Amino acid sequence: MHQLLTLEEAAAMLRKTPNQMRWLIHNGTAPKSGKIAGRRMFRESDVEAYIEAAFSDEEK
């Protein structure tokens, strides 16, 4: 089962504000997310993969 994070929790993991996260979503550069019962939710594994991808891109 996946651990789901709210927008605020995902923002805290990435050290962003909720507004910065909304901007990333708008630009299409945020971790994968979906709306569940009208709320934007993130899988914790997707946020972690987003972080890992940022560091793997840096090494290239």
C-alpha positions as a Markdown table, in Angstrom:
| # | Residue | x | y | z |
|---|---|---|---|---|
| 1 | Met | 0.0 | 0.0 | 0.0 |
| 2 | His | 1.3 | 3.5 | -0.8 |
| 3 | Gln | 1.7 | 6.2 | 1.7 |
| 4 | Leu | -0.2 | 9.2 | 0.5 |
| 5 | Leu | 1.0 | 12.8 | 1.1 |
| 6 | Thr | -1.0 | 16.0 | 1.0 |
| 7 | Leu | 0.3 | 18.9 | -1.0 |
| 8 | Glu | 1.6 | 20.5 | 2.2 |
| 9 | Glu | 3.4 | 17.3 | 3.3 |
| 10 | Ala | 5.0 | 16.9 | -0.1 |
| 11 | Ala | 6.0 | 20.5 | -0.1 |
| 12 | Ala | 7.6 | 20.0 | 3.4 |
| 13 | Met | 9.6 | 17.0 | 2.0 |
| 14 | Leu | 10.9 | 19.2 | -0.8 |
| 15 | Arg | 11.4 | 22.3 | 1.4 |
| 16 | Lys | 9.0 | 24.2 | -0.8 |
| 17 | Thr | 6.0 | 26.2 | 0.2 |
| 18 | Pro | 2.5 | 25.0 | -0.9 |
| 19 | Asn | 2.4 | 27.9 | -3.4 |
| 20 | Gln | 5.7 | 26.8 | -4.9 |
| 21 | Met | 4.4 | 23.3 | -5.2 |
| 22 | Arg | 1.3 | 24.6 | -7.0 |
| 23 | Trp | 3.6 | 26.5 | -9.4 |
| 24 | Leu | 5.6 | 23.3 | -10.1 |
| 25 | Ile | 2.3 | 21.4 | -10.7 |
| 26 | His | 1.2 | 24.2 | -13.1 |
| 27 | Asn | 4.5 | 24.0 | -15.0 |
| 28 | Gly | 4.4 | 20.2 | -15.1 |
| 29 | Thr | 7.7 | 19.9 | -13.1 |
| 30 | Ala | 6.3 | 18.5 | -9.9 |
| 31 | Pro | 6.4 | 14.9 | -8.7 |
| 32 | Lys | 3.5 | 12.8 | -10.1 |
| 33 | Ser | 0.2 | 13.5 | -8.3 |
| 34 | Gly | -3.4 | 12.8 | -8.5 |
| 35 | Lys | -6.7 | 14.1 | -7.2 |
| 36 | Ile | -8.4 | 11.9 | -4.7 |
| 37 | Ala | -11.8 | 13.1 | -3.4 |
| 38 | Gly | -10.9 | 16.5 | -4.7 |
| 39 | Arg | -7.6 | 16.8 | -2.9 |
| 40 | Arg | -4.2 | 16.8 | -4.6 |
| 41 | Met | -2.3 | 13.8 | -3.3 |
| 42 | Phe | 1.3 | 12.5 | -3.9 |
| 43 | Arg | 2.6 | 9.0 | -3.3 |
| 44 | Glu | 5.6 | 9.2 | -1.0 |
| 45 | Ser | 7.5 | 6.9 | -3.3 |
| 46 | Asp | 7.0 | 9.4 | -6.2 |
| 47 | Val | 8.3 | 12.3 | -4.2 |
| 48 | Glu | 11.3 | 10.2 | -3.2 |
| 49 | Ala | 11.9 | 9.2 | -6.9 |
| 50 | Tyr | 11.7 | 12.9 | -7.8 |
| 51 | Ile | 14.4 | 13.7 | -5.3 |
| 52 | Glu | 16.6 | 10.8 | -6.5 |
| 53 | Ala | 16.2 | 11.9 | -10.2 |
| 54 | Ala | 17.3 | 15.4 | -9.3 |
| 55 | Phe | 20.5 | 14.1 | -7.9 |
| 56 | Ser | 21.1 | 11.6 | -10.7 |
| 57 | Asp | 20.7 | 14.3 | -13.3 |
| 58 | Glu | 23.3 | 16.4 | -11.4 |
| 59 | Glu | 26.0 | 13.7 | -11.9 |
| 60 | Lys | 25.7 | 13.7 | -15.7 |
